[in-house]
Amino acid sequence: MGPDGEITRLEGALWEPMRAAPSWEDSVFTLAKPHLYGEYEDRRNACAGKWSAPRPLHEHTLAHMRANYTVKCPPKLPAGCDMGTPAGRLERFLQLVPKGPYMNVDPAQVPVRVCEQERSIDANGDIAQFFITRVGPLTITGTAGYKATAGGSFLDYSIVPAAPTGRTGAGTTFLVEFVDAYFDQDDKPIQYPPIHPHHSASFAAGFPPAIARLGETFTPFVPLTAYDFSVRHRQGRSAMLSPGFNADFVACQPDVDLNRCAFSKTPSGTGFPMYKGSDMWSNTVVNSVVEHMDKISITFEYGRKYVTRGPRSKGQSLKPLWQLDFSVIGDGLPYASMLDGSPSVAWHEYTMPFGGRLVGSWLHSHSGLTSECWVLDGPIASVLPARMLEACAKSGVCGTSVGTQHGTLTRDMPLHAFNLTATERRRIDDALGARAFCHYRTRNQMVGGTPFGRSALQSRATARSCDSWTFSPGQKVSMYALNLQTPKARYPQHHRWTATALLDLGGIDTS
């Protein structure tokens, strides 16, 4: 063990001679502005006396949805999901977000309040507005493990946070500032442990079809034309992963709580687009990591600042930001790490369908398993020897995911299975150093004998390039992951690299 319970790299786990260890630094998502969190605290304080009356979670969400949804109602409601009755409205919500393993709270019993602050109009005529959506309080208990009894060790729900109606203004609404935060019964930020912030992920629905079609054969780009629960949960695909919190943001800086680490702003002149008739949903999951813990009361908050083109706006519109969600298996689902006493590897190659430039990025992994991950400018064949790629394909572990995307699919492969020579190992190391524009190493902290994640470390050599990489249509980009900790067991692993980018979508109107 390293300092503070961090699991260190196993000596000799890779190969000899081992690469010279890079110099590491804390990995802070570029859009995160923990030093400016005081601005949000000021806005929270300004909400005193301005909170709306509480309404159930499903009633709030139905009232704030801007997109049109096709809902198949069960026979018990032959007249359809009658929005004129309480039962009909609840049924309509449950058709969009079914209760079950992915939603374990009763939306009718969860109170939601909204603070809507006054609009302001800037010199260009653009309309700025700030909302806080407050959910709860909810309670969580201390039970062993993430998948304990529903309502016990984890909370999981989906909501549409308050946003401008879309009926005012002359153009697209842009999300320019956001924080998903959580507080205890004394209105203090909750620490981890005892509560593990698994994620609070945003995903958008209602994108114009011309934009959505670009993601049909390129899974990192997922602008949904309609909210589709099966896509979100069965395929693990998400249209946005930045607005929100994630365990990977924890300890973004020493002694900084998660709420501060999750407070984010987009670069000046940019924002995440919310087109008329579109919604940005949030799915929030937290779980307890301490057994026999007393019940903890949690209140969740979604702070959002929006800018909308006004009817008399002048000057240029904001430039839209997009999320690209890359994975070593071609989609967002976990993969099986086949650990048998040695390190294991996974990779995937993508072809960019458009050009663009990154403005920020971060890595998500299950860092209970120590690992490293590289993002490479070029095809995977520029790093790995041909016989390694052939062996993976022959074994059935590698294949095509979607379109031209290819690599490992549902699990990784033990490194020893390739019988690499010392020369091949050195060449892989050299190629990784030459091709990588992002390089991360996961870290964790022991809690009750179990390792739980902290924000990844990033190599100093790639700290700048990881947030400024530029790319052209047809350019190859690859991910390569090396799982280092080596217990003899299967482990559900994730390596997802989420990049925020300005994109050139080839003449498609994105304003």
Wavefront OBJ file of the C-alpha trace (Angstrom):
o trace
v 0.000 0.000 0.000
v 1.067 3.528 -0.699
v 0.292 6.616 1.389
v -3.329 7.127 2.451
v -4.195 3.561 1.534
v -3.530 4.006 -2.180
v -2.775 0.740 -3.960
v 0.589 1.031 -5.648
v 1.761 -0.626 -8.842
v 2.840 -4.210 -8.247
v 6.578 -4.608 -8.578
v 7.407 -6.474 -11.753
v 3.755 -6.594 -12.792
v 4.528 -5.330 -16.269
v 7.792 -6.459 -17.730
v 11.503 -5.834 -17.484
v 12.925 -3.407 -18.202
v 9.966 -1.411 -16.861
v 9.208 1.957 -18.364
v 10.558 4.943 -16.531
v 7.648 6.001 -14.342
v 6.114 9.261 -15.618
v 5.655 12.227 -13.376
v 2.032 12.373 -12.199
v -0.251 15.208 -11.141
v -3.848 15.525 -9.992
v -6.294 15.247 -12.859
v -8.803 18.112 -12.753
v -11.554 18.271 -15.380
v -10.783 21.501 -17.247
v -14.329 22.826 -16.986
v -14.346 22.303 -13.200
v -13.809 25.521 -11.246
v -13.624 24.531 -7.564
v -12.037 27.882 -6.669
v -15.192 29.660 -7.922
v -17.679 27.553 -5.969
v -18.358 30.571 -3.768
v -20.379 32.004 -6.659
v -22.794 29.093 -6.359
v -22.974 29.490 -2.588
v -23.986 33.116 -3.121
v -26.755 32.051 -5.491
v -27.972 29.431 -3.015
v -28.144 32.084 -0.314
v -30.121 34.336 -2.664
v -32.784 31.607 -2.904
v -33.901 32.156 0.696
v -37.639 32.726 0.607
v -37.817 32.038 -3.148
v -38.239 28.267 -3.212
v -41.343 26.948 -4.906
v -43.836 24.766 -3.070
v -42.788 21.090 -3.107
v -44.213 18.824 -5.763
v -43.568 15.099 -6.402
v -40.583 14.246 -8.583
v -42.717 12.926 -11.443
v -45.007 15.968 -11.396
v -41.989 18.280 -11.513
v -40.412 16.371 -14.408
v -43.599 16.244 -16.495
v -44.083 19.982 -15.971
v -40.534 20.807 -17.086
v -40.224 18.483 -20.100
v -39.887 20.439 -23.342
v -39.613 17.493 -25.781
v -42.434 15.338 -27.134
v -42.400 11.698 -26.026
v -44.215 8.677 -27.386
v -45.531 6.677 -24.456
v -47.154 3.232 -24.686
v -49.688 3.008 -21.924
v -50.739 -0.311 -20.339
v -54.285 -1.702 -20.711
v -55.207 -0.581 -17.205
v -55.290 2.947 -18.629
v -57.325 2.414 -21.818
v -57.721 6.137 -22.362
v -53.962 6.606 -22.386
v -51.697 8.203 -19.821
v -54.293 10.785 -18.948
v -52.386 13.923 -17.981
v -55.588 15.188 -16.376
v -55.418 12.683 -13.534
v -52.738 12.102 -10.874
v -52.631 8.367 -11.654
v -52.278 9.042 -15.366
v -49.416 11.474 -14.875
v -47.543 9.032 -12.629
v -48.059 6.233 -15.148
v -46.733 8.432 -17.955
v -43.561 9.140 -15.959
v -43.095 5.447 -15.121
v -43.344 4.577 -18.808
v -40.423 6.943 -19.442
v -38.388 5.879 -16.397
v -39.507 2.396 -15.238
v -39.096 1.492 -11.598
v -36.873 -1.507 -10.967
v -33.145 -2.125 -10.640
v -32.340 1.288 -12.088
v -34.803 3.437 -10.158
v -35.416 2.465 -6.558
v -37.264 5.514 -5.262
v -40.976 6.180 -5.437
v -41.281 9.391 -7.506
v -44.622 10.191 -5.907
v -42.917 10.364 -2.492
v -39.887 12.476 -3.452
v -40.379 16.248 -2.991
v -38.828 18.665 -5.487
v -38.477 22.439 -5.086
v -37.188 25.010 -7.552
v -35.522 28.371 -7.105
v -35.855 30.418 -10.299
v -33.860 33.622 -10.146
v -34.569 36.755 -12.155
v -33.465 36.923 -15.739
v -30.781 39.327 -16.869
v -30.098 40.643 -20.368
v -26.531 41.414 -21.388
v -25.208 44.025 -23.822
v -25.710 41.634 -26.761
v -29.365 41.078 -25.900
v -28.805 37.497 -24.705
v -30.939 36.303 -21.780
v -29.203 34.680 -18.781
v -31.124 32.790 -16.124
v -30.163 30.675 -13.107
v -32.137 27.776 -11.585
v -31.577 25.433 -8.658
v -33.626 22.240 -8.522
v -33.629 20.689 -5.045
v -34.595 17.009 -4.600
v -35.315 15.388 -1.261
v -34.481 14.871 1.446
v -33.993 11.144 0.829
v -32.476 8.674 3.281
v -29.798 6.054 2.775
v -28.633 3.376 5.183
v -25.360 1.567 5.739
v -25.391 -1.878 4.152
v -22.665 -3.940 2.578
v -22.005 -3.370 -1.085
v -23.524 -1.362 -3.909
v -26.129 -3.961 -4.903
v -27.735 -4.398 -1.506
v -31.456 -4.125 -0.961
v -33.204 -1.381 -2.894
v -33.595 1.720 -0.825
v -30.931 0.512 1.578
v -27.435 1.040 0.318
v -28.098 3.042 -2.856
v -30.380 5.696 -4.314
v -31.103 5.919 -8.032
v -33.518 8.242 -9.816
v -33.917 10.362 -12.969
v -35.225 13.907 -13.311
v -35.381 16.855 -15.702
v -33.920 19.797 -13.744
v -35.634 23.141 -14.195
v -34.650 25.087 -17.330
v -36.053 27.929 -19.457
v -39.326 26.962 -21.095
v -38.014 27.344 -24.636
v -40.928 29.613 -25.462
v -38.973 32.822 -24.935
v -35.999 34.065 -26.873
v -35.120 33.810 -30.529
v -32.651 30.945 -30.508
v -31.035 27.991 -28.834
v -30.552 27.828 -25.070
v -27.020 27.018 -23.866
v -25.995 25.530 -20.541
v -22.940 27.511 -19.424
v -22.575 26.775 -15.703
v -23.582 23.728 -13.682
v -23.146 21.817 -10.460
v -24.803 18.673 -9.136
v -24.309 18.785 -5.368
v -25.461 16.882 -2.321
v -25.953 17.964 1.277
v -26.768 16.397 4.653
v -29.541 17.310 7.086
v -27.467 20.239 8.355
v -27.012 21.610 4.810
v -23.333 20.589 4.818
v -21.573 18.838 1.916
v -21.593 15.065 2.461
v -18.184 13.444 2.555
v -16.973 10.287 0.857
v -16.853 7.989 2.726
v -19.503 7.231 3.964
v -21.486 8.149 0.802
v -20.005 7.163 -2.553
v -20.957 9.522 -5.421
v -21.286 6.902 -8.146
v -22.519 9.400 -10.737
v -24.935 12.143 -11.635
v -24.903 11.981 -15.410
v -26.728 14.253 -17.828
v -28.109 13.053 -21.130
v -30.048 15.036 -23.676
v -33.106 14.173 -25.733
v -34.723 16.046 -28.590
v -31.728 16.752 -30.837
v -32.483 17.553 -34.495
v -32.360 14.335 -36.594
v -29.570 15.689 -38.820
v -27.294 15.904 -35.775
v -28.463 12.630 -34.218
v -27.705 10.650 -37.381
v -23.994 11.376 -36.976
v -23.928 9.038 -33.986
v -25.402 6.010 -35.745
v -21.998 4.518 -36.610
v -19.849 6.411 -34.114
v -20.791 5.433 -30.582
v -18.855 8.198 -28.729
v -21.352 10.728 -30.140
v -24.880 10.156 -28.814
v -27.239 13.078 -29.455
v -30.600 11.349 -28.958
v -33.649 12.456 -30.924
v -35.864 11.104 -28.115
v -35.400 9.935 -24.545
v -34.775 6.184 -24.729
v -34.401 4.420 -21.411
v -33.109 1.230 -23.075
v -30.244 3.099 -24.761
v -29.299 4.841 -21.529
v -29.240 1.744 -19.337
v -28.823 -1.322 -21.555
v -26.098 0.023 -23.785
v -24.534 2.355 -21.251
v -24.567 5.178 -23.772
v -25.017 8.748 -22.667
v -25.366 11.940 -24.643
v -23.577 13.936 -21.964
v -21.456 13.033 -19.014
v -20.078 16.369 -17.894
v -22.900 18.254 -16.208
v -23.027 16.336 -12.945
v -20.752 14.609 -10.474
v -18.861 11.353 -10.624
v -16.619 9.353 -8.319
v -13.810 10.280 -10.714
v -14.110 13.909 -9.578
v -13.501 13.092 -5.910
v -10.384 14.731 -4.463
v -9.778 16.712 -7.643
v -7.616 18.801 -5.337
v -6.420 17.958 -1.817
v -8.946 18.787 0.918
v -11.599 19.927 -1.594
v -15.092 18.423 -1.221
v -16.992 16.891 -4.114
v -19.468 19.733 -4.513
v -16.598 22.121 -5.226
v -14.947 19.628 -7.599
v -18.214 19.303 -9.544
v -18.807 23.054 -9.970
v -18.104 23.760 -13.646
v -18.231 26.503 -16.260
v -17.882 26.292 -20.014
v -15.196 28.368 -21.755
v -16.234 31.908 -22.650
v -18.400 32.032 -25.762
v -19.406 28.339 -25.551
v -22.117 26.186 -23.979
v -23.920 22.863 -24.174
v -26.859 23.367 -26.587
v -30.462 22.748 -25.611
v -32.527 23.118 -28.744
v -36.181 24.061 -28.679
v -38.115 20.929 -27.849
v -35.165 19.221 -26.166
v -34.547 18.143 -22.570
v -31.429 17.456 -20.551
v -32.183 14.648 -18.118
v -30.088 13.826 -15.055
v -29.675 10.332 -13.630
v -28.240 10.299 -10.108
v -26.843 7.311 -8.199
v -25.158 7.325 -4.777
v -24.399 4.393 -2.497
v -23.153 3.892 1.036
v -19.769 2.256 1.598
v -19.898 1.807 5.369
v -21.675 -1.089 7.065
v -23.993 -0.572 10.050
v -24.129 3.152 9.344
v -26.960 5.203 10.770
v -29.419 6.568 8.244
v -28.157 9.653 6.445
v -30.463 12.298 5.025
v -29.416 13.546 1.564
v -30.710 16.532 -0.365
v -29.585 16.808 -3.990
v -29.252 20.068 -5.878
v -28.912 20.778 -9.593
v -27.595 24.286 -10.178
v -27.835 25.504 -13.768
v -27.099 28.774 -15.545
v -28.508 29.119 -19.062
v -28.015 31.691 -21.810
v -30.637 32.060 -24.545
v -30.515 34.183 -27.671
v -33.012 36.980 -27.155
v -35.368 38.356 -29.839
v -33.071 41.373 -30.275
v -29.740 39.617 -29.774
v -26.806 40.906 -31.757
v -23.388 39.498 -32.287
v -22.520 35.829 -32.722
v -24.330 33.011 -30.984
v -22.463 30.848 -28.498
v -20.512 27.962 -29.993
v -21.985 24.562 -29.065
v -19.933 22.116 -27.023
v -20.357 18.369 -27.494
v -19.469 15.326 -25.429
v -17.532 12.409 -26.935
v -17.670 9.270 -24.785
v -14.931 6.811 -25.831
v -14.503 3.315 -24.363
v -12.020 0.459 -24.682
v -14.886 -1.862 -25.720
v -16.851 0.387 -28.092
v -19.794 1.184 -25.802
v -20.399 2.405 -22.278
v -21.027 -0.924 -20.574
v -18.551 -2.457 -18.096
v -16.273 -5.179 -19.391
v -14.888 -8.265 -17.648
v -11.263 -7.998 -16.640
v -9.950 -11.560 -16.851
v -7.314 -11.457 -14.138
v -5.386 -14.654 -13.600
v -2.297 -13.497 -11.740
v -0.915 -11.186 -14.420
v -1.827 -7.820 -15.957
v -4.491 -7.693 -18.659
v -5.105 -5.344 -21.581
v -7.992 -3.907 -23.619
v -8.165 -1.475 -26.547
v -10.457 0.031 -29.167
v -9.892 2.068 -32.321
v -12.191 4.781 -33.700
v -12.365 6.848 -36.898
v -13.420 10.457 -36.347
v -16.386 11.328 -38.628
v -15.815 15.059 -38.166
v -13.101 17.511 -37.199
v -12.785 19.492 -34.022
v -10.797 20.557 -30.989
v -10.949 19.440 -27.370
v -11.510 21.926 -24.549
v -11.400 19.384 -21.707
v -11.540 15.683 -20.836
v -11.509 13.187 -17.966
v -11.240 9.436 -17.400
v -13.800 7.158 -15.786
v -12.726 3.757 -14.493
v -13.513 1.360 -11.670
v -10.396 2.144 -9.744
v -10.846 -0.595 -7.175
v -8.628 -2.236 -9.795
v -5.433 -0.247 -10.326
v -4.884 0.525 -13.998
v -3.344 2.853 -16.550
v -5.013 4.178 -19.683
v -3.636 5.870 -22.792
v -5.516 7.805 -25.492
v -3.558 7.591 -28.733
v -3.347 9.792 -31.799
v -3.420 7.068 -34.435
v -4.512 3.493 -35.110
v -3.914 0.802 -32.515
v -1.648 -0.954 -35.026
v 0.807 1.926 -34.618
v 1.396 0.735 -31.031
v 0.677 -2.989 -30.831
v 2.402 -5.642 -32.982
v 0.325 -7.255 -35.726
v 0.501 -10.710 -34.152
v -0.994 -9.319 -30.922
v -3.970 -7.922 -32.846
v -4.331 -11.165 -34.805
v -4.258 -13.285 -31.659
v -6.976 -11.177 -30.056
v -9.184 -11.450 -33.153
v -8.599 -15.213 -33.436
v -9.599 -15.714 -29.803
v -12.912 -13.932 -30.399
v -12.119 -11.287 -27.781
v -11.572 -8.640 -30.491
v -13.939 -7.708 -33.271
v -15.980 -4.882 -34.809
v -18.344 -2.993 -32.506
v -20.097 -0.495 -34.820
v -19.126 0.717 -38.289
v -15.339 0.803 -38.524
v -14.802 0.685 -34.747
v -12.866 -2.370 -33.623
v -10.987 -3.826 -30.676
v -11.837 -5.732 -27.503
v -15.582 -6.144 -27.039
v -16.775 -7.598 -23.733
v -13.568 -8.490 -21.854
v -9.843 -7.911 -21.839
v -7.005 -10.413 -22.359
v -4.224 -11.475 -19.957
v -0.970 -9.990 -21.157
v 0.931 -13.261 -20.882
v -1.363 -14.826 -23.516
v 0.543 -12.925 -26.214
v 4.012 -14.245 -25.244
v 5.598 -10.906 -26.033
v 9.343 -10.770 -26.426
v 11.463 -8.220 -24.574
v 11.972 -6.376 -27.871
v 8.212 -6.213 -28.527
v 7.596 -4.918 -25.027
v 10.122 -2.135 -25.439
v 8.593 -1.181 -28.799
v 5.117 -0.989 -27.252
v 6.449 1.244 -24.477
v 8.197 3.520 -26.971
v 5.094 3.709 -29.196
v 2.830 4.533 -26.242
v 5.133 7.370 -25.286
v 5.199 8.698 -28.845
v 1.483 8.365 -29.657
v -0.267 9.150 -26.363
v -1.805 12.582 -25.975
v -3.567 11.466 -22.753
v -2.155 9.161 -20.078
v -3.915 8.393 -16.806
v -3.305 6.211 -13.782
v -6.165 5.341 -11.446
v -5.921 5.597 -7.685
v -8.067 4.580 -4.754
v -8.452 4.647 -1.003
v -9.171 1.720 1.300
v -12.493 2.011 3.152
v -13.376 -0.895 5.413
v -10.957 -3.138 3.554
v -12.379 -2.275 0.111
v -10.678 0.067 -2.380
v -12.834 2.962 -3.585
v -11.928 5.414 -6.317
v -10.476 8.875 -6.308
v -9.821 11.140 -9.285
v -7.205 9.671 -11.587
v -3.663 10.918 -11.830
v -2.510 12.331 -15.151
v 0.998 12.305 -16.571
v 2.545 15.748 -16.684
v 3.758 15.039 -20.215
v 0.170 14.841 -21.544
v -1.594 17.303 -19.210
v -1.888 20.003 -21.890
v -2.381 17.878 -25.003
v -5.203 15.938 -23.327
v -7.302 19.107 -23.214
v -6.330 20.653 -26.550
v -6.064 17.802 -29.079
v -7.247 18.738 -32.573
v -8.509 16.208 -35.106
v -9.747 15.965 -38.695
v -12.427 13.837 -40.400
v -11.096 10.333 -41.001
v -8.427 10.597 -38.308
v -7.852 7.544 -36.104
v -7.928 7.672 -32.309
v -7.408 4.651 -30.043
v -7.728 3.781 -26.365
v -5.439 1.293 -24.623
v -5.913 0.129 -21.014
v -3.596 -1.901 -18.808
v -5.141 -3.447 -15.677
v -2.368 -3.885 -13.129
v -3.706 -5.266 -9.886
v -3.770 -9.018 -10.203
v -6.111 -11.011 -7.955
v -7.332 -14.239 -9.543
v -10.893 -13.106 -10.223
v -13.154 -11.485 -12.797
v -13.638 -7.780 -12.206
v -16.297 -5.516 -13.810
v -14.108 -2.775 -15.245
v -14.728 0.497 -17.057
v -12.358 2.656 -19.074
v -14.295 5.558 -20.579
v -12.621 8.726 -21.717
v -15.063 11.637 -21.870
v -13.943 14.552 -24.013
v -15.641 17.944 -24.354
v -15.115 19.341 -27.845
v -15.923 22.039 -30.342
v -16.949 20.161 -33.517
v -17.197 21.021 -37.203
v -20.273 19.049 -38.248
v -19.872 19.776 -41.930
v -22.521 22.361 -42.742
v -25.185 21.142 -40.288
v -26.813 24.086 -38.543
v -25.977 23.762 -34.842
v -26.748 27.331 -33.773
l 1 2 3 4 5 6 7 8 9 10 11 12 13 14 15 16 17 18 19 20 21 22 23 24 25 26 27 28 29 30 31 32 33 34 35 36 37 38 39 40 41 42 43 44 45 46 47 48 49 50 51 52 53 54 55 56 57 58 59 60 61 62 63 64 65 66 67 68 69 70 71 72 73 74 75 76 77 78 79 80 81 82 83 84 85 86 87 88 89 90 91 92 93 94 95 96 97 98 99 100 101 102 103 104 105 106 107 108 109 110 111 112 113 114 115 116 117 118 119 120 121 122 123 124 125 126 127 128 129 130 131 132 133 134 135 136 137 138 139 140 141 142 143 144 145 146 147 148 149 150 151 152 153 154 155 156 157 158 159 160 161 162 163 164 165 166 167 168 169 170 171 172 173 174 175 176 177 178 179 180 181 182 183 184 185 186 187 188 189 190 191 192 193 194 195 196 197 198 199 200 201 202 203 204 205 206 207 208 209 210 211 212 213 214 215 216 217 218 219 220 221 222 223 224 225 226 227 228 229 230 231 232 233 234 235 236 237 238 239 240 241 242 243 244 245 246 247 248 249 250 251 252 253 254 255 256 257 258 259 260 261 262 263 264 265 266 267 268 269 270 271 272 273 274 275 276 277 278 279 280 281 282 283 284 285 286 287 288 289 290 291 292 293 294 295 296 297 298 299 300 301 302 303 304 305 306 307 308 309 310 311 312 313 314 315 316 317 318 319 320 321 322 323 324 325 326 327 328 329 330 331 332 333 334 335 336 337 338 339 340 341 342 343 344 345 346 347 348 349 350 351 352 353 354 355 356 357 358 359 360 361 362 363 364 365 366 367 368 369 370 371 372 373 374 375 376 377 378 379 380 381 382 383 384 385 386 387 388 389 390 391 392 393 394 395 396 397 398 399 400 401 402 403 404 405 406 407 408 409 410 411 412 413 414 415 416 417 418 419 420 421 422 423 424 425 426 427 428 429 430 431 432 433 434 435 436 437 438 439 440 441 442 443 444 445 446 447 448 449 450 451 452 453 454 455 456 457 458 459 460 461 462 463 464 465 466 467 468 469 470 471 472 473 474 475 476 477 478 479 480 481 482 483 484 485 486 487 488 489 490 491 492 493 494 495 496 497 498 499 500 501 502 503 504 505 506 507 508 509 510 511
